[in-house]
Amino acid sequence: MTYAEEDQPRPIVEHLLELRGCTLRALIAVLAVFLACLPFSRQIYEGLSAPLQSQLPGGMIATEVATPLLVPLKLCFFVAFCIAIPYVLLQLWRFIAPGLYRREARMMLPLVGSGVALFFSGIAFAYFVVFPLIFGFFVSVAPDGVQVMTDINAYLNFVIKLFFAFGLAFETPVLILVLVRSGAVERRSLIEKRPYLVVLFFVVGMLMTPPDIFSQVLLAVPMWLLFELGLFLTRGEGGETAESPPGWGLRHPFLAACLCGLLLGGILGALGMLAAFEHLFGAL
């Protein structure tokens, strides 16, 4: 693979063709994993619904005719996207790397790798810690005489939303590391504004979780702790100083912003594809 100091300028059409190839390979990978997951769709949904099923006196319900078919398919697509994320990011890296200097590539690879690991850690935290707590709480506060029976499609939408919320929240240390090392924000400034940022974490928790204080706290508190972890990892670092690693100049924040934008675009695109997938099969 060539880098910016080795690569020769190429026509824009060649870049577009390369982008098309990377996109097609990523989509084919997601489709292949999706097809591999299809035979196990029922088992996958049973595993996903286990935290709620253990709290319900009865089973779950389906309020539409096609829901028992569509929900496992939609879940398989979500699982396929998560499993294929490393390969999707590899294709993204193959497209971006020629525009980076070699030293920048060496700096970005650990950040991307740790970002993926933290995203999956957020999903695992939501499934193993948050779900048992909030589902037990929701069922326990149901009024007397009310039998809790959750629709399987509503449940899937609920957990996917929480998976993305906690996955993105766990990216906080990487975000702090990029902002401080690139010189976009000074570490001292983050420390001074800590009280305002803590309030911001609770606002984010309010926007990204169901409208109950329990879920909001379970998201905001880990974000706060991960923010403190980010500050700890950047101790002794500032903006572009003599001690700063080379290559984190003005050019790098732009590249970091591009990477963040592409990752966010991929996540939003996956959500859009899930919605389109459900709409397509719901219309059949």
N, C-alpha and C positions, 0 to 999 in steps of 0.2 A: 504493500500500500504506500502510495506517495503522499507527501505532506506539502504544505504551502511553499516551503523553501525549495522543494524539489519539483513541484508540479508546474507545468506550463499552462498559460491561459488557454481556455477552451471556449468554443462558441456556446451561447446560452441554450441552443437546441440540444447540444450534447448533455448538458446538465439536466435538462428536462427529461431526456430519454433515460438517463441514469436514475432520476427520481421515480419515473414510471416503473422501471425495473425493480427498484427496491420496494416500492409500494405493492406491486403485484406479488412479489415473493413473500412479503409480510402477510398479505391477505390469504394467499394460498396456505401459508403455515397455520393461520387461525382456522381456516376451513378444514384442513387436515386434522387438527386436534379436535375440532368440533365433531367431525365424523367419527373419530375414535372414541369420543365420549358418549355418543348417542346410545350405544347398547347398554350403557350403565346410567342412563338418565334418571331412572326411578331410584336407584341406590344413591345417586348423588343428591337428589332432592330429599330423600329420607335422612341422609346425614346432615344436610343443611337445616332441616326442620327439627332435628333432635332437641336443640335447646328449648324450643317452644313446646314441642310435643310432651316433653317431660313435665311441663307445668300445667298442661291442660287436662281437665277431667275427661273430656271427650276428644274426638279427632278434629281435623281441620275440614273445611268445606270448599266446594267450588261453586260459584254462583253463576257461571256461564257454561254453555255446552262444551265449547272447545277448550276451556281452561285446563282440564287434566292433560291435554296434549301439548298445549302451547307453553305452559309454565316449565315443564322439564326441558323443552327445547331451548327456551330462553335462558334457563340456568346453564345448560350445556354450552351455549355461546359465551356466557360470562366466564365460565370456567376455562373454556378454550382460549379466550383473550388473556386471562391471567397466566395460564401456562405458557402461552406463546410470547409473553412480554419480553423475555430475554432475546428471543430471535428477532422480534420487531425492533427492539432497540439496537440490535446488531446491524440490521439493515439501515436504520437511521444513522448509525455511526459510520457505516460505509459511505453514506452520502455526504456527511459533514466532515469527516476526517481530512479529506484532501484540502479543505480550506483552513485547516489548523496548522500551526507550527508544531514541530515534534514535541517541544517542551509543553505546549498547551495540551496536546493529546495525552501526554503522560499524566497531566494534572486532572483532566476531565474523566478519564477512565475510572479511577477509584470513586469519584463522586457519583457517576452514573451507577456503578455497581452497588455502592452503599445505598443509593436512592431506591433501587429495586428491592434490596434486602429490607430496608425500612418500610417500604410500601407493603410487602408481604407480612412484616411484623405487625403492622397496624391491622391488617385483616385478621391475623391470628389472635391479636389482643381482643378485637371485637367479638370474635366467635367464642373464644374460650373464657373470657372474663366478663365482657359487657353483656352479651346476650343472656346468659343465665341470670345475671343480676336484674336487668331491666324487665325480662319476661316474668320472672318471679314477682317483681314489684307490681307490674301491670295486672297480673292475675290476682294478686292478694288484695288490691284496692277495688276490685269489682264489687258493686253493691250486692247485697243479699238478693237471691232470686235471679241473678243475671248469670247465664251460662256463657262463658267466653268461647266463641267459635270463630276462628280466623279464616278468612278466604286465602287460599294458597297463592293466588296472584298478588294480593295485597301484601302478604307476608314476604314474597320474593322481592317486590319493589322496595319494601322497607329495609330488608337486610342488605340489598345491593347498595342502597343509598348510604347505609351506615358503613359498609365495607369501604366505599370510596372516601367517605368522610374521615374515617380513622386512618386509611392508607395515606391520604394526603396530609393529615395532621402529623403523622410520624415522619414526614419529610422535613420538619422544622429544623433539625440540626444541620442538614445539608444546605438548606436555604440560608441559615445564619452563617455557615462556613463560607459559602460563595459570596454573600454580601460583604462580609468583613475582609476576606482575602482579596477580593477584587477592588477594594477601596470605595465601593459604592456607599457603605455605611461604616462609621467608626464604632468599634466595640464599646468605647466609653459612652457614646451616644445611646447605644442600646441599653446599657446599664442605667443611665440616667432616666430613660423613658420606660423602665421596667414596669412601674405601676400602670401606665397607660396601656402597655402591651398586654398585661394580664387581663385588663378589662376587655381589650380587643379579642383575646382568646375566648372569653366567655360569650362575646357577641358572635364570634365565628361558630362556637358551639351551639348557640341559639339558632343560627341560620342553617346549619348543616345537619341538625338532628331533629327528631320529633319534638313537638311543643310541650315537653315536660322537663322540669328542672333536673331530674335524675340523669337523663341522657346527656344533657348539656354539660353537667359537671363531669361526667365520665369522659367527655371529649376534651373539655377545657383544661382539666388538671394534667392529663398527660402532655398536652401541648405546652403547658407552662414548664413541666419538668424537662421536656425535650428542648425547650428554649434555653433553660439553664445548662443543659448538656452542651448545646451549641456554643454558649458563652465559655464554658469550661474548655472546649476543644480549641477555641480561638484565643486563649489567654496568651498574653505577650505579643499579640499581633495587632496591627492597625491597618491603615490604608497602605499606600505605596510608599513604604519606608525602606531604610537600608536593610532591615531584617526581613522584609517581605520577600517571598519566593519570586524569582524572576518570571516574567510572563503574565503576571496578574495586573497588567496595566489597563489603559482605557479600552483596549481592544477586547479584553476578556469579558468584562461585564456584558457587552453586546452579545458575545457568543453564549454566555450563560443564560441571558434572557431568551435567546433563540431556542436553546435547548429546553428551558422551562416552558416556553410557548408551545413547542412541538409536543412535549409530553402532555401538557394540558389539553392541547388539541386532539391528541390521540385518545385521551380519556373521554373527552366530550364526544368525539366521534364514535367511540364504542357505545356510549349511552344512546347516541342518536341511532346507531345501527340496531341496538336492542329495541328501541321504540318502533323503528321501521319494521323490524322483524315481527314484532307482536302485531302491529297494524296489518301487515301483509297476510299473516296466517289467520288473523281475526276476521279478515274480510272474506276468506274462503268459505 
